[in-house]
Amino acid sequence: MDEKTFSENARRRCREIMTRNVKTANRQMSLREVARLMREGDMGAMPVVENDKLVGIVTDRDIVVRAIAEGKNVETQIGDVMTTEIFSAKEDDFVFDAIRLMGDKQVRRIPVITENGELAGIIAMADIALEMEDEREIAETLEEISSGAAFWRK
């Protein structure tokens, strides 16, 4: 990749590659409801919003580890098992910063929020790979996230 292309990709903003119109859940939805929505949408994660503000994210792993493995009922509210420690990016953040955050925190998706904390979209590893597939740093970061290598260095 030439230096000009590298420089252009380095300056891309999250709003340029994020997925918009993301399906969301609310805290009162049941595990069953959210699991069905995730299956129908072929999603591994769903942001949880309250009054348009991002308040959490629920992943398929949350459902398995925090709910099923603990013997929770399928009617348990998603608010009881969602992840509330959210690692997010702002719309105008550089994509490279989102990638670094994904690597540091070992997450495969980053919600993108507005300045007011409202959900604007989401960036998944696949979005990054499709948009900037030739970037060596991105490929290495995605490999680290997938392998868990960054986690073990902590």
N, C-alpha and C positions, 0 to 999 in steps of 0.2 A: 504494500500500500504506500502510495507516495505521501509526502509530508502534508500537502494541501488537503488530501482526503482525510488524513488523520486529524488534522486541525479542525476541519469541518465537523467531523463526528464528535470530537471532544467538546465542541460548543453546543451540541444538541441539548435541548431542554426536555425535561420529563413530559411536559404537556404534548410534545411532538410525537412521542411513541406510546403513550399510555393508552390503555383500553378505556373507552368512555362508556357510559350507560351500563354500569356494572350492577348486576343484581345484588340486592342487599337483604339482610335479615334485621329483625329487631330483637331486643332482649327477651320478649315474651314468647317468641316462636318456640315450638317444641323441637327437640332433637330430630324427631321423625320428619317434621315439616322441612327443616333445613337440609337434612340428609337427602330428602327427595328432590329439593331444588338443586342441590349440588349434583346429584346423579343426572337429572334432566338437562342441566346446563354443562355437564362434563367439566365441573370445577372442583378443585381441591381445596378451595378456600372461599369464604364469603365475608365481606365486611359487615360489621354490625353498626347500625346508625340509630341515632336518637335525635329527633328534630334536625335532621340533615347533617348532624355532626358525627364524625367517626368516633365510636366509643370502644370498639374492639374488633376482633377478627376471629372467625371460627374456621378451623381447618379440619380436614378429615381426620387428622391425627388427634386433634382435641376431642372429637367425638369418640374415637376409639379409646384413647388413653385416659381422658378425664371423665368419660361418661360410661361407656360399655364396660371397660375394665374395672370400674368402681361399682358396677352393679346398678347404675342409675336407670330409671324408667325412661322409655322412649318419649314420654310426655314431659320430661324434665325441660325446663326453659333453657334456651341456649345461653342466656345471660349467666347461668350458673357454671358453664363450662368453657365459655369463650376465653380467648387470650386478651387480656386488657393492656399488656405492655406492648404498645404498638410502635413499630419502627416504620416511619413514613417519610415521604419526600414531599416537597412543595412543587407546584406546577412549574415554577421557573428555576428549580434546581437543575444542575447539570446531570445528565444521564450517568456520567462517570461517578458522580457522588452517590447516586442511588445504587450503582453496582458495587461500590466499595462498602456501602452500608449492608447490602445483601450478603456480601462475603464476611464482613465482621460479625454480623448477627446470625449467620447461618440460616437465612430465610430465602425462600424461593419466589416470594412476591412482596411487593412494596405498595401499600396504598398511597395514592397521590392526593394531597389535600390542598384546599385553597388557603389563603391567608387567614380566613375565618374558621378554619378547622373543618370545613365541609368536605365531604368526599367528592373528588373530581374524577377519579379514575383509579386504575391499578396497573402496575407494571409487573409482568412476570418474566422469568428467565427467557421464556420463548420469545417474548416481544423484543428483548434485547438482542438475542441471537439472530432474529430475522432482520432487524434493522442495521446491525453493525457486525455482521458475521466475520469479517476479516480482521477484527481487532484482536491482537494477541492477548492483551491484558484482560479483555472481556472473556475470551475463551479460557484463560487460566483461572479467572475468578469463578466462572461457572463450574469449572471442573472441581475447584476447591469446595464450593457450596455442595455439589453433588456427592463428593467423597467424604465430606466432614473434616477434611484436613485442617482447615482454619480453626475449627473447634478444638482439636487436640493440641494445637500450639499454645492455647491460652493457659 
